[in-house]
Amino acid sequence: MKNRYASLAALLLFLFGMTAEIRADQAVPVMDTPQVVAAMGADDWIIVDTRLNSAYNGWKLNGVSRGGHIPGATDFSANWLKMGGDQRDAALDEILATKGITPDKKVLLYDANGQDALSVAAYLTSKGYTRLHRYDISAWAKDKKLPLERYPNHQLLVPAVVLKEIIDGNRPESFENSGNIIVAEASWGEEKNSYAKGHIPGAFHINTDRVEPPTKTKPVMWMLADDQTLKEMALSFGFTRDATVIVTSEEPLAAFRVATVLRYVGVTDVRVLNGGTLSWTLAGFALETRRHEPVPVKDFKGPVPGNPDVIDTMEETRAGLRTPKTFTLVDNRTWAEHIGESSGYAYHKKKGRIPGAVYGYAGKKDAYSMEYYRNPDKTMRNADEILALWKGQGIDTATHLSFMCGSGWRVAEIYYDADVMGLKDIGIFSDGWIGWSNTPGNPVETGLPDKRSPLDAP
């Protein structure tokens, strides 16, 4: 009986959604390209990209001839409406306000599949928005005289639909010249913790302890392995300098951590599934539980580390802090961690921050929260909003940005965001707060810094 009621409820919700979209289809006028051009930059208009985040970043999805977004457009993906949870509407309300998508403005919603804009229109209509319009960006993309903005390295974050093409044996955009493509699933601990419950088809598992083994002495710390250990790890999983690697994970932080370490080791083309396995299931694709084994190799085909600039060492960080005009240590932890109210970790008790570090946001709750850098579907937040956060804290992107957190997970994701944007002088202080605070002689400070966070400060 419960299943029957559940099925009936699902049907009613589906029919309600269809009805809402039909009403939106009838009520939301379609704009042509000259009208969109006229709306650009107008104070009473806001242009909103409703497609997948990856399309906004620069991927050519849904058959568009050019990738990227209309200059000045913000994003509000229809994918975000698929998220559940008691706080969904409150979170989306905050996003709308942050982006300036307000009922008093004329709102242009564009897509390329004829559905995303209608889904967002139906949602906004339910919230009292009445000045809605829609547009098919395919027409814009066909006219090469019209500009599109795409992030220089958008290809580093792979959308699920592109990964599906690769698994099906194709070579989509930006993979045309790839030779050996390896898909690996990263998570902490044994396979039963995450991998065995469902993973991307064909992927094998990497326990993050292979790149950051726990110390054998107390306090226990998960620190980056030495170069020889990392080389042995790479060979055991079949990674070579010339391979193309796509790292996936249920929790994207694990994927980014492994990806940045592989880049440090020297794999030249390492990408991450944008949004983790959630993006895969939201796209309607099935996970599998079949176990896969990597194919080891004997030759990495290059030196290890092949890209040492990814990691800023303890000595490099100390030296950088003495030259703040050219070096910025960005503290990507919670505000409570930054001011010394919390260590951030159950296994680490020391609290505080590194003197000279500038608060650079991460999440609001704990060491796994990344609200300031993610959309609701765990994809990358748009670059303008990330850069605005940094500008508010006085972070100068013309300096070397060394990202740090507790142990390297959170900043691995932020490092990729910065790279996607096209920033070049970036690195990761992988030892982070845990390594710094457990090194004798390193100075520590607590309390409110000179410049408080405009968002997190109580």
C-alpha positions as CSV (number, residue, x, y, z in Angstrom):
1,M,0.0,0.0,0.0
2,K,2.8,2.4,0.9
3,N,4.4,1.8,-2.5
4,R,1.1,2.5,-4.2
5,Y,0.7,5.8,-2.4
6,A,4.3,6.7,-3.1
7,S,3.8,6.0,-6.8
8,L,0.6,8.1,-6.9
9,A,2.4,11.0,-5.1
10,A,5.3,10.8,-7.6
11,L,2.8,10.8,-10.5
12,L,1.0,13.9,-9.1
13,L,4.3,15.7,-8.7
14,F,5.3,14.8,-12.2
15,L,1.9,16.1,-13.6
16,F,2.2,19.2,-11.5
17,G,5.7,19.8,-12.9
18,M,4.4,19.3,-16.5
19,T,1.5,21.7,-15.9
20,A,3.8,24.3,-14.4
21,E,6.1,24.0,-17.5
22,I,3.1,24.2,-19.8
23,R,2.0,27.4,-18.1
24,A,5.6,28.7,-18.3
25,D,5.7,27.8,-22.0
26,Q,2.6,29.8,-22.6
27,A,3.4,32.7,-20.4
28,V,7.2,33.3,-21.0
29,P,7.8,35.2,-24.2
30,V,10.7,34.2,-26.5
31,M,13.3,36.9,-27.3
32,D,15.3,37.1,-30.5
33,T,19.0,37.9,-30.6
34,P,18.8,41.7,-31.2
35,Q,16.6,41.9,-28.2
36,V,19.1,40.0,-26.1
37,V,21.9,42.3,-27.3
38,A,19.8,45.3,-26.3
39,A,19.2,43.8,-22.8
40,M,22.9,43.3,-22.1
41,G,24.1,45.7,-19.6
42,A,20.7,47.3,-19.0
43,D,20.1,48.0,-15.3
44,D,16.6,46.6,-15.4
45,W,17.6,43.3,-17.0
46,I,19.5,40.3,-15.7
47,I,20.6,37.5,-18.1
48,V,20.6,34.0,-16.6
49,D,22.2,30.8,-18.0
50,T,20.0,27.9,-16.9
51,R,22.0,25.1,-18.5
52,L,24.4,22.7,-16.8
53,N,27.3,24.4,-15.0
54,S,29.8,22.8,-17.5
55,A,28.0,24.5,-20.4
56,Y,28.4,27.9,-18.6
57,N,32.1,27.1,-18.0
58,G,32.7,26.5,-21.7
59,W,31.7,23.0,-22.8
60,K,29.7,22.7,-26.1
61,L,26.7,20.8,-24.9
62,N,23.3,20.1,-26.4
63,G,24.7,20.7,-29.9
64,V,25.8,24.3,-29.6
65,S,28.5,25.3,-32.1
66,R,30.5,27.3,-29.5
67,G,30.8,26.9,-25.8
68,G,30.6,29.4,-23.0
69,H,28.1,31.9,-21.7
70,I,26.8,35.3,-22.8
71,P,29.1,38.0,-21.4
72,G,27.6,39.4,-18.2
73,A,25.3,36.5,-17.7
74,T,25.0,34.8,-14.3
75,D,23.9,31.2,-13.7
76,F,21.0,29.4,-12.1
77,S,21.0,25.9,-13.4
78,A,17.8,23.9,-13.8
79,N,19.9,21.1,-12.4
80,W,19.8,22.8,-9.0
81,L,16.0,22.3,-8.9
82,K,16.5,18.6,-8.8
83,M,18.2,18.8,-5.3
84,G,16.1,17.7,-2.3
85,G,16.4,18.4,1.4
86,D,14.5,20.6,3.8
87,Q,16.7,23.6,3.2
88,R,16.6,23.5,-0.6
89,D,14.3,26.5,-1.1
90,A,16.1,28.5,1.6
91,A,19.4,27.8,-0.1
92,L,18.0,28.7,-3.6
93,D,16.5,31.9,-2.2
94,E,19.9,32.9,-0.9
95,I,21.5,32.2,-4.3
96,L,18.9,34.2,-6.1
97,A,19.5,37.2,-3.8
98,T,23.3,36.9,-4.1
99,K,23.1,36.8,-7.9
100,G,20.6,39.7,-8.0
101,I,17.9,37.7,-9.6
102,T,15.0,39.6,-8.1
103,P,11.3,40.0,-9.0
104,D,11.7,43.7,-9.8
105,K,14.0,42.9,-12.8
106,K,13.3,41.6,-16.2
107,V,14.8,38.2,-16.2
108,L,16.1,36.5,-19.4
109,L,16.5,32.8,-19.0
110,Y,18.4,31.0,-21.7
111,D,19.2,27.4,-22.5
112,A,20.0,25.2,-25.5
113,N,17.6,22.3,-25.0
114,G,14.2,24.0,-24.8
115,Q,13.6,22.7,-21.3
116,D,16.0,24.2,-18.8
117,A,14.7,27.7,-19.1
118,L,11.1,26.5,-18.8
119,S,12.0,24.6,-15.6
120,V,13.6,27.6,-14.0
121,A,10.7,29.9,-15.3
122,A,8.2,27.6,-13.6
123,Y,10.1,27.7,-10.3
124,L,10.5,31.5,-10.4
125,T,6.8,31.9,-11.4
126,S,5.9,29.9,-8.2
127,K,7.9,32.5,-6.2
128,G,6.1,35.5,-7.7
129,Y,8.4,36.4,-10.6
130,T,6.3,37.8,-13.5
131,R,8.9,39.6,-15.8
132,L,10.4,36.4,-17.3
133,H,11.7,35.9,-20.9
134,R,13.5,33.1,-22.6
135,Y,16.0,32.5,-25.4
136,D,17.8,29.7,-27.2
137,I,21.6,30.3,-27.0
138,S,22.2,28.1,-30.0
139,A,21.3,31.1,-32.2
140,W,23.9,33.2,-30.4
141,A,26.5,30.6,-30.7
142,K,26.0,30.3,-34.5
143,D,26.8,34.0,-35.0
144,K,30.6,34.2,-34.6
145,K,30.5,38.0,-34.4
146,L,28.7,37.7,-31.0
147,P,31.0,37.1,-28.0
148,L,30.9,34.1,-25.7
149,E,33.0,33.9,-22.5
150,R,34.5,30.5,-21.6
151,Y,37.0,29.7,-18.9
152,P,40.5,29.1,-20.3
153,N,40.8,25.7,-18.7
154,H,37.1,24.6,-18.5
155,Q,38.1,21.2,-19.8
156,L,39.6,20.3,-16.4
157,L,36.1,19.8,-15.0
158,V,34.4,17.1,-17.1
159,P,30.6,17.0,-17.3
160,A,28.8,13.6,-16.8
161,V,27.5,13.6,-20.4
162,V,31.0,13.9,-21.8
163,L,32.4,11.2,-19.5
164,K,29.5,8.9,-20.7
165,E,30.7,9.5,-24.3
166,I,34.2,8.5,-23.3
167,I,33.0,5.3,-21.5
168,D,31.0,4.5,-24.7
169,G,34.2,4.5,-26.7
170,N,34.0,8.0,-28.2
171,R,36.5,10.9,-28.2
172,P,34.5,14.0,-27.5
173,E,35.6,17.7,-27.4
174,S,39.1,18.2,-25.9
175,F,39.7,14.4,-25.8
176,E,40.3,14.0,-29.6
177,N,44.1,13.5,-29.1
178,S,44.0,11.6,-25.9
179,G,45.6,8.2,-25.9
180,N,45.1,6.1,-22.8
181,I,42.1,7.4,-20.8
182,I,41.9,6.2,-17.2
183,V,38.8,6.6,-15.0
184,A,39.6,6.3,-11.3
185,E,37.3,6.6,-8.3
186,A,38.8,8.2,-5.2
187,S,37.6,7.9,-1.6
188,W,39.1,7.5,1.8
189,G,39.2,4.0,3.3
190,E,38.3,0.6,1.9
191,E,36.2,0.0,-1.1
192,K,33.2,-0.9,1.0
193,N,32.9,2.6,2.3
194,S,31.9,4.2,-1.0
195,Y,33.1,2.5,-4.1
196,A,31.3,-0.8,-3.6
197,K,28.0,1.0,-3.1
198,G,28.1,2.4,-6.6
199,H,30.7,4.0,-8.9
200,I,31.2,5.2,-12.5
201,P,31.2,2.2,-14.8
202,G,34.7,0.9,-15.5
203,A,36.4,2.9,-12.7
204,F,38.8,1.4,-10.3
205,H,39.2,2.5,-6.7
206,I,42.0,4.6,-5.1
207,N,42.1,4.9,-1.3
208,T,43.4,8.4,-0.6
209,D,45.7,6.8,2.0
210,R,47.8,5.9,-1.0
211,V,48.7,9.5,-1.6
212,E,48.6,10.7,2.0
213,P,49.4,7.8,4.4
214,P,48.6,8.3,8.1
215,T,51.6,8.9,10.3
216,K,52.5,6.1,12.7
217,T,53.2,8.5,15.6
218,K,50.8,10.7,17.5
219,P,49.2,13.0,16.7
220,V,48.0,11.1,13.7
221,M,48.3,13.2,10.5
222,W,47.5,12.4,6.9
223,M,50.4,14.0,5.1
224,L,51.5,13.9,1.5
225,A,53.6,10.9,0.8
226,D,57.3,11.2,-0.2
227,D,58.2,11.2,-3.9
228,Q,59.3,7.6,-4.1
229,T,56.0,6.4,-2.5
230,L,54.0,8.5,-4.9
231,K,55.9,7.1,-7.8
232,E,55.2,3.6,-6.7
233,M,51.6,4.5,-6.2
234,A,51.4,5.9,-9.8
235,L,53.0,2.8,-11.3
236,S,50.7,0.4,-9.3
237,F,47.6,2.1,-10.7
238,G,48.9,2.3,-14.3
239,F,49.4,6.1,-14.4
240,T,52.0,7.4,-16.8
241,R,53.1,10.9,-17.7
242,D,51.2,10.8,-21.0
243,A,47.9,9.3,-19.8
244,T,44.7,11.2,-19.5
245,V,43.1,10.6,-16.1
246,I,39.6,11.5,-15.0
247,V,39.1,11.2,-11.3
248,T,35.6,10.8,-9.9
249,S,34.3,10.5,-6.3
250,E,31.1,10.5,-4.3
251,E,32.6,13.4,-2.3
252,P,34.4,15.6,-4.9
253,L,37.1,16.6,-2.4
254,A,38.6,13.2,-2.5
255,A,38.8,13.3,-6.3
256,F,40.4,16.8,-6.3
257,R,42.9,15.7,-3.7
258,V,44.0,12.7,-5.8
259,A,44.0,14.8,-9.0
260,T,46.3,17.5,-7.6
261,V,48.7,14.8,-6.3
262,L,48.8,13.1,-9.7
263,R,49.5,16.5,-11.3
264,Y,52.4,17.0,-8.8
265,V,53.7,13.5,-9.7
266,G,53.8,14.5,-13.3
267,V,50.6,13.3,-15.1
268,T,50.1,16.1,-17.6
269,D,46.3,15.7,-18.2
270,V,44.3,15.1,-15.0
271,R,40.7,16.1,-14.9
272,V,37.8,15.7,-12.4
273,L,34.2,14.8,-12.9
274,N,32.4,18.1,-12.3
275,G,30.0,17.6,-9.4
276,G,31.1,14.1,-8.6
277,T,29.0,11.0,-8.9
278,L,25.9,13.1,-8.1
279,S,26.3,14.8,-11.5
280,W,26.3,11.3,-13.1
281,T,23.0,10.2,-11.4
282,L,21.3,13.6,-12.0
283,A,22.1,13.1,-15.7
284,G,20.1,9.9,-15.5
285,F,23.0,7.5,-15.8
286,A,23.4,4.4,-13.6
287,L,26.2,3.6,-11.2
288,E,27.7,0.1,-11.1
289,T,28.9,-2.1,-8.3
290,R,31.2,-4.4,-10.3
291,R,34.8,-4.2,-9.1
292,H,37.6,-3.2,-11.5
293,E,41.3,-3.6,-11.1
294,P,43.9,-1.2,-12.4
295,V,46.6,-2.3,-14.8
296,P,50.1,-1.6,-13.4
297,V,52.9,-0.3,-15.4
298,K,56.7,-0.3,-15.0
299,D,57.7,3.0,-16.5
300,F,56.1,6.4,-15.6
301,K,57.8,7.9,-18.8
302,G,59.1,10.9,-16.9
303,P,60.6,12.2,-13.7
304,V,58.7,12.2,-10.4
305,P,57.7,14.8,-9.4
306,G,57.2,16.0,-12.9
307,N,55.4,19.2,-11.8
308,P,56.7,20.2,-8.3
309,D,55.2,23.7,-8.6
310,V,51.8,22.3,-7.7
311,I,53.0,21.9,-4.1
312,D,54.4,24.7,-1.9
313,T,56.7,23.2,0.7
314,M,57.0,24.3,4.3
315,E,60.2,26.2,3.6
316,E,58.7,27.8,0.5
317,T,55.7,28.9,2.5
318,R,57.8,30.4,5.3
319,A,59.8,32.3,2.7
320,G,56.7,33.5,0.9
321,L,55.2,34.9,4.1
322,R,58.2,37.1,4.4
323,T,57.4,38.7,1.0
324,P,53.6,39.5,1.2
325,K,53.8,41.8,-1.9
326,T,54.4,38.8,-4.1
327,F,53.0,35.9,-2.0
328,T,49.6,35.3,-0.5
329,L,48.8,32.4,1.8
330,V,45.1,31.9,1.4
331,D,43.4,30.2,4.4
332,N,40.5,28.1,3.0
333,R,38.9,26.9,6.2
334,T,35.8,27.8,8.1
335,W,35.8,31.1,9.9
336,A,35.7,29.2,13.3
337,E,39.0,27.5,12.3
338,H,40.6,30.7,11.1
339,I,40.0,32.5,14.4
340,G,40.9,29.5,16.5
341,E,37.5,28.5,17.9
342,S,37.7,25.1,16.2
343,S,40.5,22.8,15.0
344,G,38.2,21.5,12.3
345,Y,39.1,17.9,12.9
346,A,38.2,15.3,15.5
347,Y,41.7,13.8,15.4
348,H,43.5,17.2,15.6
349,K,43.2,19.4,18.7
350,K,45.4,22.4,17.9
351,K,43.6,25.6,17.0
352,G,44.5,28.8,15.3
353,R,46.0,30.1,12.1
354,I,49.3,30.8,10.4
355,P,50.3,34.5,11.0
356,G,50.0,36.3,7.7
357,A,47.4,34.0,6.2
358,V,44.4,35.7,4.7
359,Y,41.0,34.2,5.1
360,G,39.8,32.9,1.8
361,Y,36.6,31.0,2.5
362,A,35.6,27.3,2.1
363,G,32.5,26.3,3.9
364,K,30.3,27.3,6.9
365,K,30.1,24.1,8.9
366,D,33.1,21.8,8.9
367,A,36.1,20.5,7.1
368,Y,34.0,18.9,4.3
369,S,31.7,21.9,3.7
370,M,32.5,24.0,0.5
371,E,29.4,26.2,0.1
372,Y,31.4,29.2,-0.9
373,Y,32.9,27.4,-3.9
374,R,30.1,25.1,-5.0
375,N,26.7,25.2,-6.5
376,P,23.9,23.1,-5.0
377,D,24.8,20.2,-7.3
378,K,28.4,20.2,-6.1
379,T,29.7,21.8,-9.4
380,M,32.0,24.8,-9.5
381,R,30.6,28.2,-8.5
382,N,31.0,30.8,-11.2
383,A,34.4,32.6,-11.3
384,D,33.0,36.1,-10.9
385,E,31.5,35.2,-7.5
386,I,34.7,33.4,-6.3
387,L,36.9,36.3,-7.4
388,A,34.5,38.7,-5.6
389,L,35.0,36.8,-2.4
390,W,38.7,37.1,-2.7
391,K,38.6,40.8,-3.6
392,G,36.6,41.4,-0.5
393,Q,39.3,39.9,1.6
394,G,42.1,41.8,-0.2
395,I,43.5,38.8,-2.0
396,D,45.5,39.9,-4.9
397,T,45.5,37.4,-7.8
398,A,48.6,39.1,-9.2
399,T,50.6,37.5,-6.4
400,H,51.4,33.9,-6.0
401,L,48.4,32.3,-4.4
402,S,49.2,29.5,-2.0
403,F,46.0,27.8,-0.9
404,M,45.9,26.0,2.5
405,C,43.4,24.3,4.6
406,G,43.8,21.6,7.3
407,S,45.5,18.9,5.2
408,G,45.0,19.6,1.5
409,W,41.6,18.4,0.6
410,R,39.6,21.6,0.5
411,V,42.3,23.5,-1.3
412,A,42.7,20.8,-3.9
413,E,39.3,21.8,-5.2
414,I,40.0,25.5,-5.0
415,Y,43.3,25.0,-6.8
416,Y,41.3,23.4,-9.7
417,D,38.8,26.3,-9.6
418,A,41.6,28.8,-9.9
419,D,43.2,26.8,-12.7
420,V,39.9,26.6,-14.6
421,M,39.7,30.4,-14.4
422,G,43.1,30.7,-15.9
423,L,45.1,31.8,-12.9
424,K,48.7,30.6,-13.4
425,D,50.8,31.5,-10.3
426,I,49.1,29.1,-7.9
427,G,50.1,26.4,-5.5
428,I,49.0,24.3,-2.6
429,F,50.6,24.4,0.8
430,S,49.7,20.7,1.3
431,D,51.0,20.5,4.9
432,G,48.3,23.0,5.8
433,W,47.3,23.9,9.3
434,I,47.9,20.4,10.7
435,G,51.4,20.2,9.4
436,W,52.2,23.8,10.4
437,S,50.8,23.6,13.9
438,N,52.7,20.3,14.6
439,T,56.1,21.6,13.5
440,P,58.1,23.0,16.5
441,G,58.9,26.6,16.3
442,N,56.2,27.7,13.9
443,P,54.3,30.7,15.1
444,V,50.5,30.5,15.6
445,E,47.9,33.2,16.3
446,T,44.2,33.2,17.3
447,G,41.4,35.7,17.6
448,L,40.0,38.1,15.1
449,P,42.4,39.2,12.3
450,D,42.7,42.8,11.3
451,K,40.4,42.1,8.4
452,R,37.2,40.3,9.3
453,S,35.1,38.2,6.9
454,P,32.1,40.1,5.7
455,L,30.1,36.9,5.5
456,D,31.3,34.6,8.3
457,A,32.1,37.0,11.0
458,P,29.5,37.0,13.8
